[in-house]
Amino acid sequence: MWKVVLLFCLQLCKSTAESTARPIYMVTIPHQIHGGTMEKICAHLLQPNETISFTIHLLMEREYLTLLEEKIKEKDFYKCIEFRVPMSNEFVGHIEVRLRGNSFEIKNKKKVLITPIQSMTFIQTDKPIYKPGQTVKFRIFAMNEDFLPVNEKYTTVELVDPRSNRIGQWLNISTNSGIVDLSYPTTSEAPLGMYTVTAWQEEGFSNHEKFKVKEYVLPKYEVVIKLPETVTIIDTQVKVQVCGKYTYGKPVVGSVKLNFCRRTLYYWLSTGENREICQRFINMTDKSGCATQVVELEGYALNSMGYESSFRANAELTEEGTGVTLQASSITKFTEILVIVSFEETPDSYKQGIPLKGKIKVDQADSSPVANEQVFLDISRSGMAETQVLNTDGNGVAFFSLNTSSWGNSTVKLEAYYKKNKETYTHGLISPRYRGAYLFIKPFYSKSKSFVKIQDFNGELECETEAKIITDYIIKRDELEEGATFVEFFYQVVAKGGIAVHGRLQTPLKDGEEGSLDFTFPVTSNVSPYAQVLIYTILPSGEMIADSNDFKVKKCFKNKVELRFSSLQELPGGDTNLHLQAKPGSLCSLRSVDKSVLLMDSSHELTADVVYNRIPVQKMNGYDYRVEDYEQDLCFNSFVRPIQKRSIYHFTHHSENDIFSIFKSLGLKLLTNSDVKKPVTCDEYDYYMRVSDSERLVIGAARPNLAKETVRKFFPETWIWNLISVGETGVIDLPQTVPDTITEWQADAFCTSSEGFGLAHPIGLTAFQPFFVELTLPYSVVRGEAFQLKASVFNYLSQCIVVKVSPAESSQYNLEPCEGCEYKSCVCADESKVFRWTFTAKALGEVNITVRAEALNTEELCGNEVVAFPDHGRADTVIRKLLVEAEGVQKTTAINALLCPKDDHSESKTFSLELPEVFVEGSAKASVSVLGDVMGRAMQNLDKLLAMPFGCGEQNMVLFAPNIYILRYLEATRQMTEQIKAKAIQFMESGERLESRKEKKFILSVQS
């Protein structure tokens, strides 16, 4: 084995000598490039001692693309070329570099992955949930990974109901500025459940969005449980707050029921019984809308391991007067760890001579900082150890800087701790602990001990600014040419998987070997959300020194969209202006919905995170396995020496602390004859892999004028749903009439233009008046059945008022006063009063219920307070719709028929719909469902049944054969795509090869 290693070392010395005599070249390209897009490749040539032909080719399946062809004459060369990748299916291609001079020829080739580009398609509905009979409005928009709009053509857009029926279909839909606007009116008998909108692109890709159809009543308020982030083992009590707030921002008055529990770990108990520990509390909210409860923790078995590491709070808030109840739940962590120490922004390798800088963060269990306290740092290496005592600042952070000059090639262990734990253990019990942090720092390889280090940056880089990158370096003088006065560095910024920025800079040499330099680059959406910065230089000896660092960039877009209302609060039915600003020529999608809708489901909102999460690559980290460059293991060869009992294995350690690993971490393929890899070392390990116990690593308004009387009858759930062009100025003001709902309207917008996509920050407008009446209604009632109609009168004036409430008469229903009820009452400041009637519906369908509340001009006192009579807004009338359904038991009759038209002829069939002699008048309804493919539902998602054959002969064929029939069916029904076909062929080829190998060993009989 030592002969092998010695031979390798001699070969390495020989190749190094040759590389110094020849020019040094270097080519970088992303390991994954996208067909149909522009990509960059950077080429570098140093020390050409003669005229050199420098060419770079991209080798594809059927194409041979020349990226660079230069004749270089005795002058250093550096150039980054932008090229268009040909359209292609997913394919492993090659980058080939050739250098040819009079006395030499160099050829190098590396694999790259070429993938087809796929635009990002989004589907946005105006709201996430609908009632039967409402119209579903949705928009489809597409853009590429640079956030530029793509005018896609969708072969099919379909809407599928919960029963897998296709109820809506649009064919060959094209976008305008990347956007298409569609809608679908649901029926009053629409099935309840989850619906799916699917958009199919010409290439066969599909995108989905779901929404729900449900019978619901919008919640008028939100319930929030406030808990501490963490409860520790030494805590004796927990403060729990349950708060209610109306959507227009005022507190809810009502009663609260709270359950505070700690669940068992059922597998821990031998009986498996539920021994959940719970306490139940009942309380009333205060003027702030909150009920506060202090929970004593004595009975919650905090030191037992048989319970979950969390507490669960479930609460019900019942609105006073109406009896409307809403629920909420929350979980808080439980831990025995009192203080957590972690390393932040500390590298896992050091460069000898450059100080190792880092941070130690000390937090309590609830993430609050341990400020102005001591923390200890143990540094151990090669039998040497020292301890530093550091002090945290007001944020619980302690900074350290370690001198690495004497560390040599040792691996250094860093241990940070606040207090040492007492080593005690009792079975089934836990005790308080302090968590420390451990970090092993390995030396970064450099043959000459020359290094470069990019300094860290705290926080995120802001868009539309210049990022300043500061770099320290150590370069040994004997590695430079005699008389050198400067060193030239090169930098690249990798973002979204490609080379976004590149440049070069010279820094003058100063006395000594150490120095620093800085450079800037523009921060735009092109380098968001991560800018991975690389800096390097190549020494005359052929050695490369380099470093990289990742910088978080705020998520931003080129198209800056601003959205704002003319005021934050308006009267219901009042006028407001919506100001919209974007890039000139932008097409903008505007939306504003009732906050109550988002209280039911806000998971489908379009945010910057949602958009960025669809980018194919946010941050590079290594190569795709298909283009990995595997090398021969020089240390282990099982054929040279057979393995004996208790033999010694030799493992090759490919260090992750050399120049090559930096480029690989950025996803850049590196083709070079420069010195970039650490020499291979072969370590010996016991075959039985005896490993010592290791410790766990922790790495770390002015008041508006009120009308004397208001009538409110317009209560949409979606207020604004418009497509607007901002024109050549890029600015537009849209006059709007505020709906009559007392609530907060949340508005958002996105815009597309030739310059890119933009997303506005969500804004809100509160529709509010200080005196109003609200009805508490169910989703529907049955004709002839009585229920209690409740009207709540709210007074947010500064004084008490006397109110009179009266309903309007109607032929559609009967309204009777309840026994003992009065409809004239005092309502004082920030209070409400509920009035009741017995309601019986007489008509089917939607009926209008009208209730009027007015403030009376009277000299009566409310308690000891003088009654106020408002000059404006003294009366409020509300008109609400209520769905009345038919009485009786529903009966459904189904009639089926099979129509088989021949050739191009049509066929029709007449059905007779006969009603029974006795039925509820007005309740008869009919619906028709047509299936164009009788087997359609059964065969849906058939491509998911394609399977990779494996196993013995029979098992292999059981999985192999269905692939053939699935392919035939998909082709016959025109559901076949290139992706499905390629997948099926790959599976069948694999199965065929497996079967062939088995036939060589066995006689296999297969009956079909």
N, C-alpha and C positions, 0 to 999 in steps of 0.2 A: 504493500500500500504506500509506503514512504517513497518508493520509486515513482509511483504515479504522481505523488505530490511534487517531488523534485522535478519530474519532467514538465509538469504544469508550470512550475516557477520559472524554469529555463525558457519555456515557450512564451511566458508573460514578459520576461526581460527582453526577449528577441523582438516581440511585437511592439514593445514600448520603444525600443531603439529605432525600429522602422518608422514608427509613427512620428518621431521627432524629425526624421529626415524627409518625410513627406508632408504635404500640406494637411492642415487639420480642418476637417469639415464637420458640420453639424446641421441636421435638418429636424425640425419639429413639426408635427401635425397631430390634430386630435385623433385618438384611436378609433373614434366613431364619427363618420361624416354622413350627411343626409343627401340623398339623391334629389336633384332639382333645386338645390339651394347654393348660396355662395359660401365658400369656406376659405380659410387662410392656411398657408403653409409658409414657414420661415426657413430660409437657407443662409448658412454662414460658412465662409471659407477664409482661413487664416494662413499666412505664410506661404503663399504660392511662389515657388522659386522658378517657375517657367509658365508658359502659356498653357492654361488648363481648360479643358472642355468639361463643363459642369451641367449635368442634365438630371432632371427629376421626372419620373413617369408615374402615372396612376394606372395600374394594371387591373382591368375589370374582366368580367366573363367574356364579353365580346368586343371590348373597346380597349384602346391603348392611348391614353391621354397624356400629352406632353405638358407638364406644368411649368418647367423651367428649362431653358436652353441658353447657356451663356458661355462666352469665351472670356476668360479672366486672365489678365496679363500682370503678374507680379504686383498685385495690389489686393489688400484685404477686401472681402466682399460680404455684404449683409443685405438681405432683401426679404420682405414678406410679400407673398403674391396672393391675390384673391382670385379664386377660380370657381367656376360653376361645376358642380358634381352632376354627371349625367343621371337622368332618371333610371332607377333600377329597383328590382326586387331586393329583398335582404340578401346580402352576398358578402363573402369574405374576399376582399381584394388585397392588392399589395401596393406599397409605395417602394419604388426602386430608385436608388441614387447611384449615379455613375460619374466618376472622375477619371479623366484620361489625360495624361501628359506624354511627353516623349519617352520617359523612362519608366512609367508605371501606369497601372490601371486599377482603380478601386471600384468595387461593386458591393452594394449593400441593399438588402430587401427586407421589409417588415410588413406584417399583416395589418390591415385596417378593416373595420366593419362598415359596410355601406348599407344604410337602411333607407327605405322610402320615407319621404316626408309626409306627414299626416297633419292636416290643419286641426286646430282645436275648435271644436263645435260646442256651443253652450245653448241650452234651452232654458228660457226664463218664463215662468208663468206670473200672471199679475198677483196671485196670492197662492198659498200652499194648500188651501182647503176650500171646498165649495159645497153649497147646498144643492140638492136636486132641483133642476130647473134654471140654475144660474149659468151664465156663459163663461166658458173657460177661454181666457185670452193668453196667448203665448207668443214669444218671439224666439227665433233661432238666429244665432249669429256666429260667424266663424272668423278666425284670424290665425296667423302663423305664430311661430315661437318668438318672433320679434314684435308681436302685437300689432301687426299690420293686417287690415281687413282683407279677407279672401272672399271673392264672389263665387261661392260654391253652388253647384247644382245638385239638389237632392232628388234622387230618382223617386223616392217614396217617403212621405211623412205619414205616419199612421198613429191613430189613437186607439188603444186597447182598454177595454173595461175589466173589472175584476174577474169576470168569467172567461177571459181570454177571447172575447168577441172583438173583432175589428169594427169599431163603430164610426171611425172617421178616417179618411184617406185623402191625401193630396199628392198628385203625381207631377214630376219634373218641375219642382219649385226652384226658382233661382233667387239669389239674394240681391239686394240693392245696398251698395256700400257695406256688404257683409251681413246685412240684416234682412230677415223676412218676417212679416207680421201675419199671424193666423189666429183664428178663433173657432170655437165649437160650442153651440148651445146644447146643454144637457137637457134631458126631459125631466118632467116632474116625477117620473117613475124610474129614474136612473138608479141602477144597483149601487148600493153603498159599498165603499171599500176603496182600494188603491187602483188608480188609473195610470197608464204609462204612455207617454209620447215618445216615439222613436223616429229619428231622422236618419235615412240611409243615404250615404254618399255614393257617387258613381264608382268609386274604388272598392266598394263593398263594406266600408267601415260604417259603424252605426253609433249613435249617441242617444241616451235615454234621459228622461226626466219624469219623475212621478209626482202625482198630486192625489189628494184624498177627496172623496165625496162623502159627506156625513150630514146627518141631521143634528144641528147644533144651535146653541144660543151663544152669542158673543159674550165673553166674560167682561164685566164692567170694571173689574179691578184685578190687581196682581197680588199674590201672596208670596212673600220672601221670608225664608228662615235664615237668621244670622247666627252663625256659630263661630267659635274660635277655629283657626286653621288646624290646630293640633291640641289634643289633650295629652298630658304627660302622666307618668305613673305617680308623680308626687303631688299632682293637683288634687284638691279636696272638693272643688265645686266647679260647675260650668255655668256660664251665663248664656241663656238662650233667648233670642228675640224673634217673635213672629210679627211681621209687619204687613199691613195691607194698604195699598195705594190705588186710587182710581186712575184710569188712563189719562185723565186731565190733570193729575198731579196732587189731588187733595187726599188726606188720610181717610181710611175706612173705620167706622165705628162698629164694633161687633164683638162677639164672643169667640174665644180661641180654645180649641182642644189640642193638647200636645202630648204625644207619646215619645219618650226618650228611652232608647233601648240599646242593649249590647247583646249581640247574638252569639250563640255557642258555635264552636266548631264541632259539627255533629259526629264526625269520625273520631273525635277525641273521647267521646263518651261511649262506654261499653254498651249501654242500653240504647243508644241512639235517640233518646228522648229529647225534646226541645226544652231546654232550661234557659230560655231567653230571659234576661234581666231587664225589666221595664218599669218605668214610673209614668203615671198619667197625671196631667194637670189641666185645670180649666181656669181661664183668666179672661179679662176684658181688655180691649185695646184702650190706650190713653188718647190724648188729644193729637199725638203725633201719628196715631194709627198703629202703634206697636204694643204688644203685650210682652212683658219681660218676666222671665222665670229663672231663678237660680236653682240649679239641680245639684243636690248633694251626691257625691260620688262614693260615699262610704260603702254602699252595698253592691257595687258593680264589679267586685273581684278583680281589682286592677292588677294584682300580682299573679294572676292565674294565666297559664298558657292555653287554657281550654276555651278561650273566647276570641272572637274576631278582633283584629287590631283597628277597630273603628266603633263609633257610636252613630246610631241612626235616629234622626228626628223626623217625625211625621206630624203634620199640623193641619187642622181644619179651621178656617175662619168663616164664621157665619155672620153675614151682614145683618145688623140690627133692623128689625121691622119687616124686612122682606123675606128673611129666612134663606136667602141665597147663600150656598156654601161652596167655597173653593178650597182646594187642597194643595199642599206643597210638601216636599220632602228634601232632606239634605243629609249629608254624611260628613263627619269629621274624623280625622285620623287619631288613633291612639298609639302612643309609643313609650317605650321605656328609655329611649335615648334623650338625654337632656340637652346636650350641646353637640352640634355637628361641625366638624372641621373638614375643610376641603381645599384642594389646590385649584387655583384659577389662573388661566393664562400662563401656565408653566409648561415649557416644552418637555418632551420625553427624551430629548437628546441634548448633549452639550457640545460646544465647539471650543476646544481648548484655547484659553487666552481671552475669549470673549466672556464677559460676566454672564452668569445664568440668572436671569431676572424672573421673578414670579410673584404671585399673591397667595396669601392664605386667608380664606374666608371663614369666619367663626360666627355661626348662627345658633340661636336657640331653636328648640323643636318647632316653634311656630314661625320660623323664618325671620324673626326679628334679630337684628345684629347684636352680638356681644361686644359692646363698645368700650374702648379704653381699658382693655384687660390684657393680661399677659397671655401669650401663646408660645409654645416651645417648638423648636425645629431641630431635630436630630439629623446630622449628616454623617453617613458611614460609608467607608470605602477601604478596601484592601487592608483590613485590620485596624484602620484609623477611624476615630469617631470624635465628633464635637457637637456641642449643643449651643444653639443661639436662642436667646430670649428676646422675643419681639413684642411689640405693643400694637394692638388694634386701634384703628381710628374710629371716628363716630359712626362709620358704616360697617364696623366689624371686620375691616380688612387690614391685614398686616403685610407690608411689602418687604421683599428680601432681594438681595443681590449677592451672589456667591462668586468668589474668585476661582476660576477653573484652571489657572495656569499650572498648578501642581497636580492636577488630577490624572494626568497621563492617559492611559487607555482603560482606566478602571470603570466598572459600572458602579454608580453612586446611588445609594438608597437614601431617600428623604422621608422622614416621618414627622408629621406635624400633629400636635395634640394639645388639648386644653388642660385636661387632668387625666392621670392614669386610672384605669379601672381596677377595682378590687376583684381579685380572681376568686369569686365565690359562685357556687352553683348548687341549687336545690331542685330536685326533680319536680317538674311540673310548675315551677314558679319562675318568675322573672324579677329582676331587680334593676334599679337605675343604672344607666351606663352613659359614658361619654364616647362619642365616635371620633376616632382620629383618622388621618389620611396617610396613605403610603404611596410613594412614587419611585420607580426605578428609572434612573437617568443613564442612558447609554452614550458612549462617546460617538461622535459623528466622524466618519472616516475622511481623512485627507492625508495623502502621501507626504505633502510638504508642510502640513500643519497650517495651511492657509485657509481662512474661512470668511464667509460673509453672512450677516444675520440681519433680517428685517425685523424692526421693532414692532411690538404689538400696538394696537389701537383700541381704546376702550369705547364701547358703544357701537352704534351703527353709522355708516357714512350717509350723509344727507344727499339726496339727488340735487342736481343743478349746482353742484359745488365742485371744487377741485380737491381731490384727495392728495394729501402730502404723505409720501412714503419715506421714512427715515431708515437708513441702513448703516450698520457698523461693519467694518471689515478688518481682518488681519491678513496681510500678504507678506510673506518672507521675502526680503530684498534679493536674496540670491536666486529667487525664482523669476525675477524680472530681467529684462535685457539691460545691459550696462548702459548707464546714462539715461534710463527711462525717466521721464518727468510726469507722466500721467498713466492712469489705468482706465481702460474703456470697459464700461459695463453695458449690458444689454438687459432689457426687461420685457416681459410679456404679461398681459392680464388675461387670464382665462375666465370666461363667464358663459354660463348656459352650455358648457361643453365645447366652446370654440374659442379661438384667439380673438379677443375683442379689441385689445390695445397692444401696441408694441412700440419700442423705441430704443435709443442708445444714448449714452451720456458719458462724458469724460470727467474724471475727477483728478485734480493735481495731487501728486505724491508729496507728503509732508515728511518731516523728520520722524524717524521711527517706522514701525511696521503697521501701526494702527491708524485708522481714519474713519471717517463717516461721510456719507453723501445722502442727498435726498432728490426726489423727483416727484412730479405731479402728473395726474391724469384726470380727465373729466369724469365725474360720476353722473351717469345717465341710466335710463331704464335698460340700456344694453348690457350693463354690468350688474344688474340686480337679479336675484337677491344675494348673490355671493360674488365678490371679486377675488379671485385666486391669483395672487401676485407672485411672479417668478423673476428673480434677478440672477444673473450669472456673468462670469468672465472666464476666458480661457487663457491660461498662462502659456508662455513660450514653450514650456516643457511638454505641453499637450494636456496638462491636468486642468480640469474644469472645477471651479468653485461656484457654488450656487446656494440659494435658499428660496423658500417660498413661505407665504403666509396667507391665511384666509381672512377676508374682511367682510363682515356683514353689511349689506347695503339695504337701506329702507326700500320697501316695495313701492315702486312708482311707475308712472306711465308717461310717454311723450306728450300725449294729449292731455293738457291740464284742464280739468272740468270743474267749474265752480257753480254751485247751486245754492240759492238762498231765497227765502221769503222776505217780503218788505217789512214784516214785523214777526215777532215770535208768538204773538197771541192776537187772535181776531175773534169777533163775534160770529156765532153760527149764522150762516146766510150772508155774511159780510163779504166785502171785496178785498182781494189781496193781489199782489204781483209776485210772480215767480221769476227770478232773475237767473238766466242761464248763460254761461260763458264757456267757450271751448275754442279749439283751433278753427279758423275760418273754413267754411265748407263742410263742417262736421254734421253728420246725421246723428241725432241724439234720441235715446229712448228714455222717456220720463215715466216715473211711477210714484204714486202716493197712495198708501193704504192706511186704514184704521189700525192704530196700535193694538187694539183688541185682537185682531186677526193674528198678529205676530206673537201675541201671548200664547196662542194655541200651538203655533209651530213657527219657529224662526230659523230652522235648520237649512232652508233652501235659499237663503239670502246670498246675493252676488257680492262678494267682497274681494279685496286684493289678494287675500290668502287663497280663495277658491280659484282665482285666475292663475296665480303663480303655481299652484299645485298641479296644474295641467301641463306645465312646461315639461317636455321630455326629459331635460336634464337641468337641475338646479345647481348642482355642485358635483364636480368630478372627484372620484376616489378609486383609482386603479383602472384596470382594463377589463373589458368583457372577456369571459373565459375563452371565447372563440378566437380571440386574437392575442391571447397570452403568449409571451415568448418564453417557452420552456427551454431550459438548458440541461445538458448532460450532467448527472451527478458524478463529480470526480472523486468523491470520498467513499461511496458505497457501491459495491458490485458483488451481488450474491453469487455470481458465477466464478469469481476469482477464488473465493474461499467459502466452502460450505459452512452453514450455520451449525455450530456445536452447542451442546447444552451449556448454559451460563456463558455464552460467547459475548463478545463486545461488539455492539453496533457502532458504526461510524456515521454520523449525521452531518449533512452539509448545512451550514448556516448561511443562507443568503440574507445578509444584513439588510435591515430596513433603514439604515443610517448611513447611506452613501448618496452620491449625486443621482444615480439612476433612480433610486427610490423617490426622490423629489419629483422628477418628471413623471414617474408612474402615478404618484398620488394626484397629479393634476390631469391624468388621463391623456398625457401627451406621449406619442410615440417618438422615440429619440433614435435617430440614425446618426452615428458619429464614430470616429476613430479616436476621439478624445478619451482621456482616462476618467471614467465615470463610475466604475464599480470597485467595491472593496474586494481584495483578493480572498479567495475561498479558504476557509479554515475548517479543519476536520476535528471535531470534538468526540471524545470517547464517552459512552454512557453504558452503564450496566444494563444488560438485556432485560432485567426485571424492572427497570425504570424506578429505582428507589428514589422517591421524591419526599423531601422534608415538608412538614406542614408549613404552608405559607399563609400569610395573613391576607385578608381581603383587601383589594385595592378600591379606594374611593377616589376616582378621578373626576379627577374632576372637570217802558212802555208807559208810555203815557196811557191813562185809562181811556178806552174808546167810548164814543158817544153811544148810549144805549137807546134802542127804539122803545117807545112807550109799551108796545105789545109785540111779541114775536109769535109767529106760527111756524112750527118746525115739522116738516114732513118728508125731507130728502135725507135718507140715511144709507148711503152706499157703503160698501165695504172697501171697494177700490174707487178712489176719487179721481186720480189722474192716471191715464194710460195712453200716452201720445208718442208719436214719432215726429220730431221737430228738426228742421234744418236751421242752423244758426246763421246761414248766409255768409256773405263775404266779409262781414264785420266780425263775425265770431261771437256776437253778443245779441241776445234777444230777451225781451221782457214780456212775459205771458200773463195777461189779466185772468184771474180765476175767481170764482165764487165759492166761498167756503161752504161745505155741506152743513147740515143742521145737527149733526151728531156732536154732543159734548164729549170731546176726546182729544187725543193728540194724533195728528196726521204725520206719519213718517214718510219722507220723500227721498228718492235716490235717482240717479241717472247714470247712464254710460253713453259714450259717444265714440264714433268711428270716423276716421278721415284718412286721406292718403298719407298723413304723417303718423297715424297710429291710433291706438285704442286709449280711452281715458275713462276714469271712474270717479264720480263725485263722492265726497263724504256724505253719508246720510244726514239729513236735517229734519227738524220737526217744527210743526206749527200747531199750537194748542187752540182749539175752538172752545171758547168758554164764555159764560155769562154768569153773574153772581147769584141770580135767582132763576131756578128752572124746575121743571117737573119731569120725572122719568118713569116709564112703565116697566114693571117686571112681568114678562110674558114667557110662556113656554114655547117650544118650537112649534107645536101644533096642539089642537084640541079636537075632540070628537063632537060632532053635531048633537045637540040635545043634552050633553053632559055639562054640569055646572062646575066652575072652578073659581077661585078667589082672585080677582083682579086687584093688583096693588099698584098704587101711584105714590112715588117718593118725591117729596118737595124738599129741595136743598136751598139753604139760605147762606150764602157766603158774603153777605153784606156785613157791615160793622155793627148793626143794631138789630134788635128783634123786630119782626113784622108779624101782622096777623094775615093769614092766608085763607082763602076760600077755594075749594077744589070742586069742580063740577064736570061730569062726563057729558058728552053729546049723545042724544038719542039716535037710534038707527033701527031700520027694519031688518037688519042682518043679525041682530042679537038682542037679548034682553039683559038689562043691567039693573040689579036690585040693591038698595043699601043694605049693609050688613046690620045685624041686630046690635043696637047700642052705639053704633058708629056716628061720629060727628064729622062734618066736612068743613068746619071752620076752626082754626086753631092758631096758637102762637108758635112761631118757629124762630128761635133766637140765632145769634151769629154763629156761624160754623156748625150749625146743627141741621138735622133733617127730620121730617115727619112722614109717616106712611099712612095712606088712606086706602080703604078697602071697599069692594063691591062684590056681589055675586054675579058672575058673568055666565050666560048661557047662549051659545051660538045657534042660529036658526038657518044660516045659509052655508053652502059648501064653497070651498076655494078660499081665496084671500079676502078677509074683511078688514075694513079700516076702523080702528078704535081711536076716538078723539077724547082727550082730557085737557081741561083748562085749569090753570092755577093762577090766581091773581092776588096781589097784595091789596088789603083794604085800607082806606083812609079812615081811621077810627081813633078815638081818644082813649080806648081801652088800654090797660096796662098788661104787660106780660110779666107776671110776678111783680117786681118793684121797678121794672124798666119801662121807659116811655117807648111807645111803638113808633117806628119810622115808617114813612111812606115815600118810596123812591120816586124821584122825578122821571126816571127812565127805567125801562125793563120791569115795569110793575106787573105785567101779566105774561104768562108763557103758555102756549097751546102746543101740544104734541099730538101728532097723528101717526100711529103705528099700524103696521099690517100684521095680521095673525092668520095662520093657515088653519082652516077648518076641514077635517077629514070626515068621510062618511062613516056612519055607525054600522054595526053588523059584523059578520065574519066574511073575510075575503075568500072568494072561490075563483080558481083559475082553471081554464080549459085550454088544452094545447091541441092544435091541428097540424099534422105533418104531411108533407107531400114531397115526392122526388121528381124533379123535372130533368129530362135528358134530351136537350135539343140536339138535332143531327145537323152536321156540317155547320153552315152559317145561318140556318133557320132559327127563328125564335119560337118559343113555346110559352103558353100562358095557362093559368089555371084560376078558376073562380072559386072562392070560398064563401060559404054561407055562415054568417055569424048570427046565431040564434040566441036570444036572451031568454032566461027562465021566466016563468009566469010571475014569480014574486022576486023582486030584487029592489035594492035601495036606489031610488031615483037619483040620477046624477053621478052614480058610482061606476057606470060601465066604461071600460077602457079597452083598447086593443093595441097590440104591438106586433111588428113583423120582424123576423130575423132571417137573413138569407146567407147561406154558406156556399161559396163558389167551389170549394174543395171539401168533399165529404170527409176526407181523412185529415183535413187541415189541422184540426185541434190536436188530434192524436199524434200527428207527425211534427208538431211545433218543436223548434229547437233540436231537430234531429241531428244536426251537426255536432251537438254536445255528446252524442253517443259514440263518436269516433274514438277508438281506443288503440293504444300501443300494444301489439301482441307480445306476450312473454310466457315463460313457463315451459312445461314439457310439451310434447307434440300436440296432444289433444287440447290442452289449455291454449296453446298458441293459435290453433285453428279456430277455436271458439271465438276468439277475439278478432282473428283475421277476416273470417268470412263476412260478418255483418258490414264491414267497411265497404265491401263491393256493392251491396244492396243499398246502403245509405247513399253512396255516390250516385248510383243510377237514379234513385228517387229525387235527389236534389237537382240533378241535371234535367230530369223530366218536368219538374215543377219550377224550373228556372230560379232556383234558390242558390245555385252554385256560385261561389266566389273563388278568386284565385287563391286566397289564403286558405279556404277550406280544402280546395283541391290539393294544394301543396302539402298540407298537413296529412291528408288521407294517403297520398302517395308515399310520403315519408314513413308512415306507420306500416303500410303494406310492404314496402321494400325491406324494412327492418324485420317484419314477420317472415318474409320469404327467405332472407339470409339465415334467420334462426332455424327455420324448417330445413334448409339445405344442409346445415351443419349436423342436424340430428339424423338426416337420412344417411349420412356417411357412417354413422355408428349403429343405427338401428334400422330394422325393416318396419316402416310405418304404414299402417293401413288406415285410410280415412274413408268413411262412408259418408255420402252426402245425399 
